């Protein structure tokens, strides 16, 4: 198997695994800081699914407020790879 094919299969597998963790519906539990981090990491994959018409939530509606928001921002920021250095 070629290296490019292996990387393609790995990428598609990771895409399906990560996009399955997007916040979907309402639960009685509140989402907190660590759930916010996880949802922030899943955001690009959830956004792709949302663009293709899937019924995927981008942001958990039943959250704890500031701590969820802070975790969500940290999760999104972790995808950037850090600060740029010359």
C-alpha distances in whole Angstrom, upper triangle without the diagonal:
4,7,8,7,7,10,11,11,13,15,16,17,19,21,21,23,25,26,27,30,32,36,37,40,43,44,47,45,45,42,43,42,38,38,38,36,33,34,34,30,29,31,29,27,30,31,28,29,33,32,30,33,32,35,34,37,36,39,40,44,45,45,47,48,48,46,43,43,43,40,38,39,38,34,34,35,32,30,31,30,34,36,36,37,38
4,5,5,6,9,10,11,13,14,16,17,19,20,22,23,24,26,28,30,32,35,37,40,43,44,47,45,45,42,43,41,38,37,38,35,32,33,33,29,29,30,27,26,29,30,27,28,32,31,29,33,32,35,34,36,35,38,40,43,45,44,47,47,47,45,42,42,42,39,37,38,36,33,33,33,31,28,29,28,32,34,33,34,35
4,5,5,6,9,10,11,12,14,15,17,18,20,21,22,24,26,28,30,33,35,39,42,42,45,43,43,40,40,38,35,35,35,32,30,31,30,26,26,28,25,24,27,28,25,27,30,30,29,32,31,34,32,34,33,36,38,41,43,42,44,44,44,42,39,39,39,36,34,34,33,30,29,30,27,25,26,25,28,30,30,31,31
4,5,5,6,9,10,10,12,14,15,16,18,20,21,22,24,26,28,32,33,37,40,41,44,42,42,38,39,37,34,33,33,31,28,29,28,25,24,26,23,21,25,25,22,24,27,26,25,29,28,31,30,32,31,34,36,39,41,40,43,43,42,40,38,37,37,34,33,33,32,29,28,28,26,23,24,24,27,29,28,30,31
4,5,5,6,9,10,11,12,14,15,17,18,20,21,23,25,27,31,32,35,38,39,43,41,41,38,38,37,34,33,33,31,28,29,29,25,24,26,23,21,24,25,22,23,26,26,24,27,27,30,29,31,30,33,35,38,40,40,42,43,43,41,38,38,38,35,33,34,32,29,28,30,27,24,26,25,29,32,31,33,34
4,5,5,6,9,10,11,12,14,16,17,18,20,21,24,26,29,31,34,37,38,41,39,39,36,36,35,32,31,31,29,26,27,27,23,23,25,22,20,24,25,22,23,27,26,25,28,27,30,28,30,30,32,34,37,39,38,41,41,41,39,36,36,36,33,31,32,31,27,27,28,26,23,25,24,28,30,30,32,33
4,5,5,6,9,10,10,12,14,15,16,18,20,22,23,27,29,32,35,36,39,37,37,33,34,32,29,29,29,26,24,25,24,21,20,22,19,18,21,22,20,21,24,24,23,26,25,28,26,28,27,30,31,35,37,36,38,38,38,36,33,33,33,30,28,29,27,24,24,25,22,19,21,20,24,27,26,28,30
4,5,5,6,9,10,10,12,14,15,16,18,21,22,26,27,31,34,35,38,37,36,33,34,32,30,28,28,26,24,24,24,20,19,21,18,16,19,20,17,18,22,21,20,23,22,25,24,26,25,28,30,34,35,35,38,38,38,36,33,33,33,30,28,29,28,25,24,25,23,20,22,22,25,28,28,30,31
4,5,5,6,9,10,11,12,14,15,17,19,21,25,26,29,33,33,37,35,35,32,33,32,29,28,28,26,23,24,24,21,19,21,19,16,19,21,18,18,22,22,20,23,22,25,23,26,25,28,30,33,35,34,37,38,38,36,33,33,33,30,28,29,28,25,25,26,24,21,23,23,27,30,30,32,34
4,6,5,6,9,10,11,12,14,16,18,20,23,25,28,31,32,35,33,33,30,30,29,26,25,26,23,20,21,21,18,17,19,17,15,18,20,18,18,22,22,21,24,22,25,23,25,24,26,28,31,33,32,34,35,35,33,30,31,30,27,26,27,25,22,22,23,21,18,21,20,24,27,28,30,32
4,5,5,6,9,10,10,12,14,16,17,21,23,26,30,30,33,32,31,28,29,27,24,23,23,21,19,19,19,15,14,16,14,12,15,17,14,15,19,19,18,21,20,22,20,22,21,24,26,29,31,30,33,33,33,31,28,28,28,25,23,24,23,20,19,21,19,16,18,18,22,25,25,28,30
4,5,5,6,9,10,11,12,15,16,20,21,25,28,29,32,31,31,28,29,28,25,23,24,22,19,19,19,16,14,16,14,11,14,16,13,13,17,17,16,19,17,20,18,21,20,23,25,28,30,30,32,33,33,32,28,29,29,26,24,25,25,21,21,23,21,18,20,21,25,28,28,31,33
4,5,5,6,9,10,11,13,16,19,20,24,27,27,30,29,29,26,27,27,24,22,23,21,18,18,19,16,14,17,15,12,15,17,15,15,18,19,18,20,18,20,18,21,20,23,24,28,29,29,31,32,33,31,28,28,29,25,24,25,24,21,21,23,21,18,21,22,25,29,29,32,34
4,5,5,6,8,10,11,13,17,19,22,25,26,29,27,27,24,24,23,20,19,20,18,15,15,16,13,11,14,12,10,13,15,14,14,17,18,18,20,18,20,17,19,18,21,22,25,27,26,28,29,29,27,24,25,25,22,20,22,21,17,17,19,17,15,18,18,22,25,26,29,31
4,6,5,6,9,11,12,15,17,20,24,25,28,26,26,23,24,23,21,19,19,17,14,14,15,12,9,12,10,7,10,12,10,10,14,15,14,16,14,17,14,16,16,18,20,23,25,25,28,28,28,27,23,24,24,21,19,21,20,17,16,19,17,14,17,18,22,25,26,29,31
4,6,5,6,9,11,14,15,19,22,23,26,25,25,22,24,24,21,19,20,19,15,15,16,14,11,13,12,9,10,13,11,10,14,15,14,16,13,15,13,15,16,18,19,23,24,24,27,28,29,27,24,25,26,23,20,22,22,18,19,21,20,17,21,22,25,28,30,33,35
4,6,6,7,10,13,15,18,21,21,24,23,23,20,22,21,18,16,18,16,13,13,15,12,10,13,13,10,11,14,14,13,16,18,17,18,15,16,14,16,16,18,19,22,23,23,25,27,27,25,22,23,24,21,19,21,21,17,18,20,18,17,20,21,24,28,29,32,35
4,5,6,8,11,13,17,20,20,23,21,21,18,19,18,16,14,14,13,10,10,11,9,6,9,10,7,9,12,12,11,14,16,16,17,15,16,13,14,13,15,16,20,21,20,23,24,24,22,19,20,20,17,15,18,17,13,14,17,15,13,17,18,21,24,26,29,32
4,5,6,10,11,15,18,19,22,21,20,18,19,19,17,14,15,14,11,10,11,10,6,8,8,5,6,9,9,8,10,13,13,14,11,12,9,11,11,13,14,18,19,19,22,23,24,22,19,20,21,18,16,18,18,14,14,18,17,15,18,20,23,26,28,31,34
4,6,9,9,13,16,16,20,19,19,17,19,19,17,14,15,15,12,11,13,12,9,11,12,9,8,12,12,10,12,15,14,15,11,12,9,11,12,14,14,17,18,19,22,23,25,23,19,20,22,19,17,20,20,16,17,20,19,18,21,23,26,29,31,34,37
4,6,8,12,14,14,17,16,16,13,15,16,13,10,12,12,8,8,11,10,7,10,12,9,8,12,13,12,13,17,17,17,13,13,10,10,11,12,11,15,16,16,18,20,21,19,16,17,19,15,14,17,17,13,15,18,17,16,20,21,24,27,29,32,36
4,6,10,12,13,17,15,15,12,14,15,13,10,11,11,9,6,9,9,6,7,10,8,6,9,11,10,10,14,15,14,11,10,7,6,7,8,9,12,13,14,17,18,19,18,14,15,17,14,12,15,16,13,13,17,17,16,19,21,23,26,29,32,35
4,6,9,10,13,12,12,10,12,14,13,9,10,12,10,7,10,12,9,10,13,12,9,11,14,12,12,15,16,15,12,10,7,5,6,6,6,9,10,11,14,15,17,16,13,14,16,14,12,15,17,14,15,18,18,18,21,24,25,28,31,34,37
4,7,9,13,13,13,12,15,17,17,13,14,16,13,11,14,15,12,12,15,13,10,13,15,12,11,15,16,14,10,8,6,5,8,9,8,9,11,13,16,18,20,19,16,17,20,18,15,19,20,18,18,22,22,21,25,27,29,32,34,38,41
4,7,10,11,12,12,16,18,18,14,15,18,16,13,16,18,15,15,18,17,13,16,18,15,14,18,18,16,13,9,8,7,11,10,8,8,9,12,16,17,20,20,16,18,21,19,17,21,22,20,21,24,25,24,28,30,32,34,37,40,44
4,7,9,9,10,14,17,18,14,15,18,17,15,18,20,18,18,21,20,16,19,21,19,17,21,22,19,17,13,12,10,13,11,8,7,7,10,13,15,19,18,15,17,20,19,18,21,23,21,22,26,26,26,29,32,33,36,38,42,45
4,5,8,9,13,16,16,13,15,18,17,15,19,20,19,19,23,21,18,21,23,21,20,24,25,22,19,16,15,13,15,13,10,9,7,10,13,15,19,18,15,18,20,19,18,22,23,21,23,26,26,27,30,32,33,36,39,42,46
4,7,10,13,16,17,14,16,19,19,17,21,23,21,22,26,25,22,24,27,25,24,27,28,26,23,20,18,16,18,16,12,11,8,10,12,15,18,17,15,18,21,20,20,23,24,23,25,28,28,29,32,34,35,38,41,44,47
4,6,9,13,13,11,13,16,16,15,18,20,19,20,24,23,21,23,26,24,24,27,28,27,24,20,18,16,17,15,11,11,7,8,9,13,16,15,13,16,18,17,17,21,21,20,22,25,25,26,30,31,32,35,38,41,45
4,6,10,11,9,11,14,14,13,16,18,18,19,22,22,20,22,25,24,23,26,28,26,23,20,18,15,16,12,9,9,5,5,6,9,12,11,9,12,15,13,14,17,18,18,20,22,23,24,27,29,29,32,35,38,42
4,7,8,6,7,10,10,10,12,15,15,15,19,19,17,19,22,21,21,24,26,25,22,19,16,13,13,10,7,9,6,4,6,9,11,9,7,10,12,10,11,14,15,14,16,19,19,21,23,25,26,28,32,35,38
4,6,5,6,9,10,10,12,14,15,16,20,20,19,21,24,23,23,26,28,27,25,22,19,16,15,12,10,11,9,6,5,8,9,6,5,9,9,8,9,13,13,13,15,17,17,20,22,23,23,26,30,32,36
4,6,5,6,9,10,11,13,14,15,19,20,19,21,24,24,23,26,28,28,26,24,20,17,16,13,12,14,12,9,8,9,8,5,4,7,7,5,8,10,9,10,13,14,14,17,19,20,20,23,26,29,33
4,5,5,6,9,10,11,12,14,17,18,17,20,22,22,23,26,27,27,25,23,19,17,16,14,12,15,14,11,11,13,12,9,7,10,10,6,8,11,10,9,13,14,13,15,18,19,19,22,26,28,32
4,5,5,6,8,10,10,12,16,16,15,17,20,19,19,23,24,24,21,19,16,13,12,10,9,12,11,9,10,12,12,10,7,10,10,7,8,11,11,9,12,15,14,16,19,20,21,24,27,30,34
4,5,5,6,9,10,10,14,15,14,15,19,19,18,21,23,23,21,19,16,13,11,9,8,11,11,8,10,10,10,8,5,6,7,4,4,8,8,7,9,12,12,14,16,18,19,21,25,28,31
4,6,5,6,9,10,13,14,14,16,18,19,19,22,24,24,22,21,17,15,13,11,12,15,15,12,13,13,12,10,8,9,8,4,5,7,6,4,8,9,9,11,14,15,15,19,22,25,28
4,5,5,6,9,12,12,12,14,16,16,17,20,22,22,19,19,15,13,12,11,11,15,15,13,14,15,15,13,10,11,12,8,7,10,9,6,9,12,10,11,15,16,17,21,24,27,30
4,5,5,6,10,10,9,11,14,14,14,17,19,19,16,15,12,10,8,7,8,12,13,11,14,14,14,13,9,10,11,8,6,9,10,7,8,12,12,12,15,17,19,22,24,28,31
4,5,5,8,10,10,11,14,15,15,17,19,20,18,18,14,12,9,8,10,14,15,13,15,15,14,13,10,9,10,7,4,6,7,4,5,8,9,9,12,14,15,18,21,24,27
4,6,7,8,10,11,13,14,15,17,19,20,18,18,15,13,11,12,13,17,18,16,18,18,17,16,13,13,13,10,8,9,9,5,6,8,7,7,10,12,14,17,20,23,26
4,6,6,6,9,10,11,12,14,16,17,15,15,11,11,9,10,12,16,17,16,19,19,19,17,14,14,15,12,10,12,12,8,8,12,11,10,13,15,18,21,23,26,29
4,5,5,6,9,10,10,12,14,15,14,14,10,9,6,8,11,14,17,16,18,18,18,17,14,13,14,12,9,10,12,9,7,11,11,10,13,15,17,20,22,26,29
4,6,5,6,9,10,11,13,15,14,15,12,12,9,12,15,18,20,20,22,21,21,21,18,16,17,15,12,13,14,11,9,12,12,9,12,14,17,20,21,24,27
4,5,5,6,9,10,11,13,11,13,10,11,9,13,15,18,20,20,23,23,23,22,19,18,20,17,14,16,16,13,12,15,14,12,15,17,20,23,24,27,30
4,5,5,6,9,10,11,9,10,6,7,6,9,12,15,17,18,21,21,22,21,17,17,19,17,13,15,17,13,12,16,16,14,17,19,22,25,26,30,33
4,5,5,6,9,10,10,11,8,9,7,10,13,16,19,19,22,22,22,22,18,17,19,18,14,15,17,14,12,16,17,14,16,19,22,24,25,29,32
4,5,5,7,9,9,11,10,11,10,14,17,19,22,23,26,25,26,25,22,21,23,21,17,18,20,17,15,18,18,15,17,20,23,25,26,30,32
4,5,5,7,5,8,7,10,10,13,16,18,21,22,25,25,26,26,22,22,24,22,18,20,21,18,17,20,20,18,20,23,26,28,29,33,35
4,5,5,5,7,6,8,8,12,14,16,19,20,24,23,25,25,21,20,23,21,18,19,21,19,17,20,21,19,21,24,27,29,30,34,36
4,5,7,10,10,12,11,15,18,19,23,24,27,26,27,27,24,23,25,24,20,21,23,20,18,21,22,20,21,25,27,29,30,33,36
4,6,9,10,13,13,17,19,21,24,26,29,29,30,30,26,25,28,26,23,24,26,23,21,24,25,22,24,27,29,32,32,36,38
4,7,8,11,13,16,18,19,22,24,28,28,29,29,26,25,28,26,23,25,27,24,22,26,26,24,26,29,31,34,35,38,41
4,6,9,11,14,16,17,20,22,26,26,28,27,24,23,26,24,21,23,25,22,21,25,25,23,25,28,31,33,35,38,41
4,7,10,12,13,14,17,19,23,23,25,25,22,22,25,23,20,22,24,22,21,25,25,23,26,29,31,34,36,39,42
4,6,9,10,12,15,16,20,20,22,22,18,18,21,19,16,19,21,18,17,21,21,20,23,26,28,30,32,36,39
4,6,7,9,11,13,17,17,19,19,15,15,18,16,13,16,18,16,15,19,20,19,22,25,26,29,31,35,38
4,7,9,12,13,16,15,17,17,13,12,15,14,11,13,15,13,12,16,17,16,18,21,23,25,28,31,34
4,6,9,9,12,12,13,13,10,9,13,12,9,11,14,12,12,15,17,17,19,22,23,25,28,31,35
4,6,6,10,10,13,12,9,10,13,12,10,13,15,14,14,18,19,19,22,24,25,28,31,34,37
4,6,9,10,13,13,10,11,15,14,12,15,18,17,17,21,22,22,25,27,28,30,33,37,40
4,7,9,12,12,10,12,15,14,13,17,19,18,19,22,23,24,26,29,29,32,35,38,42
4,6,9,9,6,8,11,11,11,14,16,15,17,19,20,22,24,26,26,29,32,35,39
4,7,6,6,8,10,11,12,14,16,16,18,20,21,23,25,27,27,29,32,35,39
4,6,6,6,9,10,11,12,14,15,17,18,20,22,24,26,25,27,30,33,37
4,6,5,6,9,10,11,12,14,15,16,18,21,22,24,23,24,28,30,34
4,5,5,6,8,10,11,12,14,15,16,19,21,22,21,23,27,29,33
4,5,5,6,9,10,10,12,14,15,17,19,21,21,23,27,30,33
4,5,5,6,9,10,11,12,14,16,17,20,19,21,24,28,31
4,5,5,6,9,10,10,12,15,16,18,17,19,22,25,28
4,5,5,6,9,10,10,13,15,16,16,18,22,25,28
4,5,5,6,9,10,11,13,16,16,18,21,25,28
4,5,5,6,9,10,11,14,13,15,18,22,25
4,5,5,6,9,10,12,11,14,17,20,23
4,5,5,7,10,11,12,15,18,21,25
4,5,6,7,10,11,14,16,20,23
4,5,5,8,8,10,13,16,20
4,5,6,7,10,13,16,20
4,6,8,11,13,16,20
4,6,8,10,13,16
4,7,9,11,14
4,7,9,13
4,6,10
4,7
4
